[in-house]
Amino acid sequence: MLLPDESGSAIVAILPLGGAWQHVRTQRSERYSLILTIPAGLAHGRYELAVHSGAGGPSGWSASLPFSVNSAEIWLQKLWNIRVVRGVDILQADATEAE
């Protein structure tokens, strides 16, 4: 997200649906990538993210990209052993070829 000569520093902004743009601090930016942390207090919902190269004034902003903030999915606590079918370990079962 830097200029071709590796100068400049990326600026990132997020827009909540129906809200105002807010800047997000970047941890590191390179020519084609950047690392940032989404603010911890960000409410669930839909947002847009845009990046500015640090040069070019208003035309230095990228097109915005949509993203969503959701609750973490709860994983099932029950596990199944799919190797055992009707009491037979399918990896140890007869593996003769069908005719």
DSSP file (Angstrom, degrees, kcal/mol; ACC not computed):
  #  RESIDUE AA STRUCTURE BP1 BP2  ACC     N-H-->O    O-->H-N    N-H-->O    O-->H-N    TCO  KAPPA ALPHA  PHI   PSI    X-CA   Y-CA   Z-CA
    1    1 A M              0   0    0      0, 0.0    30,-0.3     0, 0.0     2,-0.2   0.000 360.0 360.0 360.0  15.0    0.0    0.0    0.0
    2    2 A L        -     0   0    0     28,-0.4     6,-0.2    29,-0.2    52,-0.1  -0.509 360.0 -87.5 -97.8 171.0    3.0    2.2   -0.4
    3    3 A L    >   -     0   0    0      4,-2.1     3,-2.4    50,-0.3    -1,-0.1  -0.342  51.1 -95.9 -70.3 161.3    4.1    4.3   -3.3
    4    4 A P  T 3  S+     0   0    0      0, 0.0    -1,-0.1     0, 0.0    27,-0.1   0.757 125.4  55.0 -54.4 -27.5    6.3    2.6   -5.9
    5    5 A D  T 3  S-     0   0    0      2,-0.1     3,-0.1    26,-0.0    -2,-0.1   0.192 119.7-107.7 -92.9  19.6    9.5    3.9   -4.3
    6    6 A E  S <  S+     0   0    0     -3,-2.4     2,-0.1     1,-0.2    -1,-0.0   0.595  80.1 127.6  68.1  14.3    8.5    2.4   -0.9
    7    7 A S        +     0   0    0     -4,-0.1    -4,-2.1     2,-0.0    -1,-0.2  -0.466  39.4  45.7 -93.5 172.3    7.8    5.8    0.6
    8    8 A G  S    S-     0   0    0     -6,-0.2     2,-0.4    -2,-0.1    46,-0.2  -0.098  73.4-108.6  87.1 171.2    4.6    6.9    2.3
    9    9 A S        -     0   0    0     44,-0.3    -1,-0.1    -8,-0.1     2,-0.0  -0.994  29.2-110.6-143.1 137.2    2.6    5.2    5.0
   10   10 A A        -     0   0    0     -2,-0.4     2,-0.4    44,-0.1    16,-0.3  -0.333  23.3-158.1 -69.4 143.7   -0.8    3.6    4.6
   11   11 A I  E     -A   52   0A   0     41,-2.4    41,-3.1   -10,-0.1     2,-0.4  -0.988   9.2-162.3-119.3 131.3   -3.9    5.1    6.3
   12   12 A V  E     -AB  51  24A   0     12,-0.8    12,-2.8    -2,-0.4     2,-0.4  -0.934   8.5-178.5-118.7 138.7   -6.8    2.8    6.9
   13   13 A A  E     -AB  50  23A   0     37,-2.4    37,-2.6    -2,-0.4     2,-0.4  -0.991  10.0-156.2-134.5 144.1  -10.4    3.9    7.6
   14   14 A I  E     -AB  49  22A   0      8,-2.8     8,-2.3    -2,-0.4    35,-0.2  -0.928   3.9-155.4-119.7 147.6  -13.5    1.9    8.4
   15   15 A L  E     -A   48   0A   0     33,-2.7    33,-1.5    -2,-0.4     6,-0.2  -0.960   9.4-145.5-123.9 112.5  -17.1    3.0    7.9
   16   16 A P  E >   -A   47   0A   0      0, 0.0     3,-2.8     0, 0.0    31,-0.2  -0.495  44.2 -87.0 -70.8 148.9  -19.9    1.5    9.9
   17   17 A L  T 3  S+     0   0    0     29,-2.0     3,-0.1     1,-0.3    29,-0.1  -0.388 117.2   2.9 -56.6 118.7  -23.2    1.1    8.0
   18   18 A G  T 3  S+     0   0    0      1,-0.2    -1,-0.3    -2,-0.2     2,-0.1   0.577 119.6  96.6  79.4  10.3  -24.9    4.5    8.4
   19   19 A G  S <  S-     0   0    0     -3,-2.8     2,-0.3     1,-0.1    -1,-0.2  -0.239  76.1 -84.9-113.8-158.6  -22.0    5.9   10.4
   20   20 A A        -     0   0    0     -2,-0.1    -6,-0.1    -3,-0.1    -1,-0.1  -0.838  46.2 -93.8-114.7 151.8  -18.9    8.1    9.9
   21   21 A W        -     0   0    0     -2,-0.3     2,-0.4    -6,-0.2    -6,-0.2  -0.348  41.5-169.7 -61.1 139.4  -15.4    7.0    8.7
   22   22 A Q  E     -B   14   0A   0     -8,-2.3    -8,-2.8    -2,-0.0     2,-0.1  -1.000  20.9-118.8-133.9 138.4  -13.0    6.3   11.5
   23   23 A H  E     -B   13   0A   0     -2,-0.4     2,-0.4   -10,-0.2   -10,-0.3  -0.458  21.5-156.5 -77.1 145.8   -9.2    5.8   11.2
   24   24 A V  E     -B   12   0A   0    -12,-2.8   -12,-0.8    -2,-0.1     2,-0.3  -0.978  22.1-116.6-122.3 134.3   -7.6    2.5   12.2
   25   25 A R        -     0   0    0     -2,-0.4    12,-0.8    12,-0.2     2,-0.3  -0.507  25.1-141.1 -73.4 132.1   -4.0    2.2   13.2
   26   26 A T  E     -E   36   0B   0    -16,-0.3    10,-0.3    -2,-0.3     3,-0.1  -0.717   7.9-159.3 -90.8 144.3   -1.9    0.0   10.9
   27   27 A Q  E    S-     0   0B   0      8,-3.2     2,-0.3     1,-0.4     9,-0.2   0.829  76.2  -8.9 -87.8 -38.0    0.8   -2.1   12.5
   28   28 A R  E     -E   35   0B   0      7,-1.6     7,-3.1     2,-0.0     2,-0.4  -0.969  61.0-167.0-159.1 142.4    2.9   -2.6    9.3
   29   29 A S  E     +E   34   0B   0     -2,-0.3     5,-0.3     5,-0.3     2,-0.2  -0.998   7.1 176.4-136.5 144.0    2.5   -1.7    5.7
   30   30 A E        -     0   0    0      3,-3.5   -28,-0.4    -2,-0.4     3,-0.3  -0.656  52.7 -78.1-128.1-175.5    4.4   -2.8    2.6
   31   31 A R  S    S+     0   0    0    -30,-0.3   -29,-0.2     1,-0.2     3,-0.0   0.895 126.6  12.8 -57.6 -43.4    3.9   -2.2   -1.1
   32   32 A Y  S    S+     0   0    0    -31,-0.2     2,-0.3     1,-0.0    -1,-0.2   0.244 126.2  42.2-121.2  12.7    1.1   -4.7   -1.6
   33   33 A S        -     0   0    0     -3,-0.3    -3,-3.5     2,-0.0     2,-0.3  -0.986  51.6-170.2-152.9 161.4    0.0   -5.6    2.0
   34   34 A L  E     -E   29   0B   0     -2,-0.3     2,-0.4    -5,-0.3    -5,-0.3  -0.988  14.0-143.0-150.9 156.2   -0.7   -4.2    5.4
   35   35 A I  E     +E   28   0B   0     -7,-3.1    -8,-3.2    -2,-0.3    -7,-1.6  -0.980  29.4 158.0-121.7 131.4   -1.4   -5.5    8.9
   36   36 A L  E     -E   26   0B   0     -2,-0.4     2,-0.5   -10,-0.3   -10,-0.2  -0.960  35.4-125.8-146.0 162.8   -3.9   -3.9   11.2
   37   37 A T        -     0   0    0    -12,-0.8   -12,-0.2    -2,-0.3     3,-0.1  -0.962  24.3-130.3-113.4 124.2   -5.9   -4.8   14.2
   38   38 A I        -     0   0    0     -2,-0.5     4,-0.1     1,-0.1   -14,-0.0  -0.548  43.9 -94.2 -67.5 133.4   -9.7   -4.2   14.1
   39   39 A P    >   -     0   0    0      0, 0.0     3,-1.6     0, 0.0    -1,-0.1  -0.212  28.3-131.8 -53.9 136.8  -10.6   -2.2   17.3
   40   40 A A  T 3  S+     0   0    0      1,-0.3    -2,-0.1    -3,-0.1     0, 0.0   0.817 102.9  55.1 -61.9 -33.5  -11.8   -4.6   20.1
   41   41 A G  T 3  S+     0   0    0      2,-0.0    -1,-0.3     0, 0.0     2,-0.2   0.319  74.1 134.5 -85.6  10.5  -14.9   -2.5   20.8
   42   42 A L    <   -     0   0    0     -3,-1.6     3,-0.1     1,-0.1    -4,-0.0  -0.429  56.0-125.4 -65.4 124.6  -16.2   -2.6   17.3
   43   43 A A        -     0   0    0     -2,-0.2    26,-0.1     1,-0.1    -1,-0.1  -0.284  30.5 -91.7 -68.5 153.6  -19.9   -3.4   17.4
   44   44 A H  S    S+     0   0    0     24,-0.1     2,-0.3     2,-0.0    26,-0.2  -0.359  81.5  79.9 -60.6 143.8  -21.3   -6.4   15.4
   45   45 A G  E    S- C   0  69A   0     24,-2.0    24,-2.7    -3,-0.1     2,-0.4  -0.935  79.2 -47.8 150.0-170.6  -22.5   -5.3   12.0
   46   46 A R  E     + C   0  68A   0     -2,-0.3   -29,-2.0    22,-0.2     2,-0.3  -0.782  52.1 170.9-102.0 141.7  -21.5   -4.5    8.4
   47   47 A Y  E     -AC  16  67A   0     20,-3.1    20,-2.2    -2,-0.4     2,-0.3  -0.855  26.1-134.1-138.8 169.5  -18.6   -2.1    7.6
   48   48 A E  E     -AC  15  66A   0    -33,-1.5   -33,-2.7    -2,-0.3     2,-0.4  -0.964  16.6-155.4-125.2 149.1  -16.5   -0.9    4.7
   49   49 A L  E     -AC  14  65A   0     16,-2.2    16,-2.6    -2,-0.3     2,-0.3  -0.986  11.6-179.3-126.2 134.5  -12.7   -0.6    4.8
   50   50 A A  E     -A   13   0A   0    -37,-2.6   -37,-2.4    -2,-0.4     2,-0.4  -0.965  11.9-150.6-132.5 151.2  -10.7    1.8    2.6
   51   51 A V  E     -A   12   0A   0     -2,-0.3    11,-2.6    12,-0.2     2,-0.4  -0.958   3.0-159.2-124.8 139.4   -6.9    2.3    2.4
   52   52 A H  E     -AD  11  61A   0    -41,-3.1   -41,-2.4    -2,-0.4     9,-0.2  -0.944  16.8-141.5-117.2 139.7   -5.0    5.5    1.5
   53   53 A S        -     0   0    0      7,-1.2   -44,-0.3    -2,-0.4   -50,-0.3   0.602  45.2-110.1 -75.7 -11.2   -1.4    5.4    0.2
   54   54 A G  S    S+     0   0    0      1,-0.3     2,-0.3   -46,-0.2   -46,-0.1   0.417  94.1  66.5  94.0  -1.4   -0.5    8.6    2.2
   55   55 A A  S    S+     0   0    0      5,-0.1    -2,-0.4     2,-0.1    -1,-0.3  -0.968  70.4  55.1-144.5 158.4   -0.1   10.6   -1.0
   56   56 A G  S >  S-     0   0    0     -2,-0.3     3,-1.2    -3,-0.1     5,-0.1   0.496  85.9-120.6  98.4   4.2   -2.4   11.9   -3.7
   57   57 A G  G >  S-     0   0    0      1,-0.2     3,-2.1     2,-0.2     4,-0.2  -0.254  79.9 -12.5  61.4-147.9   -5.0   13.7   -1.6
   58   58 A P  G >  S+     0   0    0      0, 0.0     3,-1.0     0, 0.0    -1,-0.2   0.772 135.4  60.6 -59.5 -27.1   -8.6   12.6   -1.9
   59   59 A S  G <  S+     0   0    0     -3,-1.2    -2,-0.2     1,-0.2    -3,-0.1   0.459  85.5  78.7 -82.7   2.9   -7.8   10.5   -5.0
   60   60 A G  G <  S+     0   0    0     -3,-2.1    -7,-1.2    -4,-0.1    -1,-0.2   0.511  71.9 103.6 -83.8  -4.7   -5.3    8.4   -3.0
   61   61 A W  B <   -D   52   0A   0     -3,-1.0    -9,-0.2    -9,-0.2     3,-0.1  -0.551  68.2-132.0 -79.8 141.7   -8.1    6.3   -1.4
   62   62 A S        -     0   0    0    -11,-2.6     2,-0.2    -2,-0.2    -1,-0.1  -0.313  36.6 -85.0 -76.9 168.6   -8.8    2.8   -2.6
   63   63 A A        -     0   0    0      1,-0.1   -12,-0.2   -13,-0.1    -1,-0.1  -0.524  58.5-103.3 -67.1 147.4  -12.3    1.6   -3.4
   64   64 A S        -     0   0    0     -2,-0.2   -14,-0.2   -14,-0.1    -1,-0.1  -0.457  29.0-147.6 -79.4 150.1  -13.9    0.4   -0.2
   65   65 A L  E     -C   49   0A   0    -16,-2.6   -16,-2.2    -2,-0.1     2,-0.2  -0.957  15.8-126.8-116.5 133.0  -14.2   -3.3    0.6
   66   66 A P  E     +C   48   0A   0      0, 0.0     2,-0.3     0, 0.0   -18,-0.2  -0.505  34.1 164.3 -78.7 147.0  -17.1   -4.6    2.7
   67   67 A F  E     -C   47   0A   0    -20,-2.2   -20,-3.1    -2,-0.2     2,-0.3  -0.973  22.9-137.8-152.3 163.5  -16.6   -6.8    5.8
   68   68 A S  E     -C   46   0A   0     -2,-0.3     2,-0.5   -22,-0.2   -22,-0.2  -0.927   3.7-146.7-125.3 148.3  -18.7   -7.9    8.7
   69   69 A V  E     +C   45   0A   0    -24,-2.7   -24,-2.0    -2,-0.3     2,-0.3  -0.976  33.1 164.8-111.9 122.1  -18.1   -8.3   12.5
   70   70 A N        -     0   0    0     -2,-0.5     2,-0.1   -26,-0.2     3,-0.1  -0.832  41.9 -86.8-131.1 166.2  -19.9  -11.2   14.0
   71   71 A S        -     0   0    0     -2,-0.3     2,-0.1     1,-0.1     3,-0.0  -0.433  55.8 -96.0 -68.3 150.0  -19.9  -13.2   17.2
   72   72 A A        -     0   0    0     -2,-0.1     2,-0.2     1,-0.1    -1,-0.1  -0.434  42.9-111.6 -65.6 141.9  -17.4  -16.1   17.2
   73   73 A E        -     0   0    0     -2,-0.1     2,-0.5    -3,-0.1    -1,-0.1  -0.558  25.9-125.3 -76.2 139.2  -19.1  -19.4   16.3
   74   74 A I        -     0   0    0     -2,-0.2     2,-0.2    -3,-0.0     3,-0.1  -0.752  24.4-136.5 -86.7 125.3  -19.4  -21.9   19.1
   75   75 A W        -     0   0    0     -2,-0.5     2,-0.0     1,-0.1    -1,-0.0  -0.522  27.3 -97.3 -80.7 148.0  -17.8  -25.2   18.1
   76   76 A L        -     0   0    0     -2,-0.2    -1,-0.1     1,-0.1     0, 0.0  -0.360  24.5-152.4 -61.4 141.3  -19.6  -28.5   19.0
   77   77 A Q  S    S+     0   0    0     -3,-0.1     2,-0.4     2,-0.0    -1,-0.1   0.713  72.8  83.0 -88.5 -23.0  -18.3  -30.1   22.1
   78   78 A K        -     0   0    0      2,-0.0     2,-0.4    -3,-0.0    -2,-0.1  -0.679  64.4-161.1 -86.2 134.3  -19.2  -33.6   21.1
   79   79 A L        -     0   0    0     -2,-0.4     2,-0.4     2,-0.0    -2,-0.0  -0.890   2.5-152.2-113.9 145.0  -16.7  -35.4   18.9
   80   80 A W        -     0   0    0     -2,-0.4     2,-1.0     3,-0.0     3,-0.0  -0.934  14.5-135.3-116.5 140.4  -17.3  -38.5   16.8
   81   81 A N    >   -     0   0    0     -2,-0.4     3,-1.0     1,-0.1    -2,-0.0  -0.820  21.3-174.9 -90.9 101.2  -14.8  -41.1   15.7
   82   82 A I  T 3  S+     0   0    0     -2,-1.0    -1,-0.1     1,-0.2     8,-0.1   0.524  73.7  72.9 -80.3  -3.2  -15.7  -41.5   12.1
   83   83 A R  T 3  S+     0   0    0      1,-0.1     7,-3.6     6,-0.1     2,-0.6   0.767  88.4  68.9 -76.3 -24.6  -13.2  -44.3   11.7
   84   84 A V  E <   +F   89   0C   0     -3,-1.0     2,-0.5     5,-0.2     5,-0.2  -0.857  61.6 177.2-103.2 117.4  -15.5  -46.7   13.6
   85   85 A V  E >  S-F   88   0C   0      3,-2.7     3,-1.7    -2,-0.6    -3,-0.0  -0.979  74.5 -17.7-121.1 119.6  -18.7  -47.6   11.8
   86   86 A R  T 3  S-     0   0    0     -2,-0.5    -1,-0.2     1,-0.3     3,-0.1   0.873 129.6 -51.8  51.9  41.7  -21.0  -50.1   13.6
   87   87 A G  T 3  S+     0   0    0      1,-0.2     2,-0.5    -3,-0.1    -1,-0.3   0.497 116.0 113.8  80.1   3.5  -18.2  -51.2   15.8
   88   88 A V  E <   -F   85   0C   0     -3,-1.7    -3,-2.7     5,-0.0     2,-0.8  -0.933  68.0-130.2-113.4 128.2  -15.8  -51.9   12.9
   89   89 A D  E >>  -F   84   0C   0     -2,-0.5     3,-1.5    -5,-0.2     4,-1.0  -0.652  18.6-153.4 -73.1 111.3  -12.6  -49.8   12.4
   90   90 A I  T 34 S+     0   0    0     -7,-3.6    -1,-0.2    -2,-0.8    -6,-0.1   0.697  91.4  57.9 -67.3 -18.0  -13.0  -48.9    8.7
   91   91 A L  T 34 S+     0   0    0     -8,-0.3    -1,-0.3     1,-0.2     4,-0.1   0.717 112.6  40.4 -80.8 -19.5   -9.2  -48.6    8.3
   92   92 A Q  T <4 S+     0   0    0     -3,-1.5    -2,-0.2     2,-0.1    -1,-0.2   0.501  95.2 107.7-101.2  -7.4   -8.7  -52.1    9.5
   93   93 A A  S  < S-     0   0    0     -4,-1.0     2,-0.2     1,-0.2    -3,-0.0  -0.159  88.6 -72.9 -70.1 165.0  -11.7  -53.6    7.7
   94   94 A D        -     0   0    0      1,-0.1    -1,-0.2     2,-0.0    -2,-0.1  -0.398  45.4-173.2 -59.4 123.9  -11.4  -55.9    4.6
   95   95 A A        +     0   0    0     -2,-0.2    -1,-0.1    -3,-0.1     3,-0.1  -0.137  24.5 150.8-115.0  36.4  -10.4  -53.7    1.7
   96   96 A T        -     0   0    0      1,-0.1     2,-0.1     0, 0.0    -2,-0.0  -0.364  51.8-102.5 -67.6 150.1  -10.6  -56.3   -1.1
   97   97 A E        -     0   0    0      1,-0.1     2,-0.2     2,-0.0    -1,-0.1  -0.434  31.9-116.9 -75.0 146.1  -11.5  -54.9   -4.5
   98   98 A A              0   0    0     -2,-0.1    -1,-0.1     1,-0.1    -3,-0.0  -0.515 360.0 360.0 -77.7 150.4  -15.0  -55.2   -5.8
   99   99 A E              0   0    0     -2,-0.2    -1,-0.1     0, 0.0    -2,-0.0   0.448 360.0 360.0 -91.2 360.0  -15.4  -57.3   -9.0
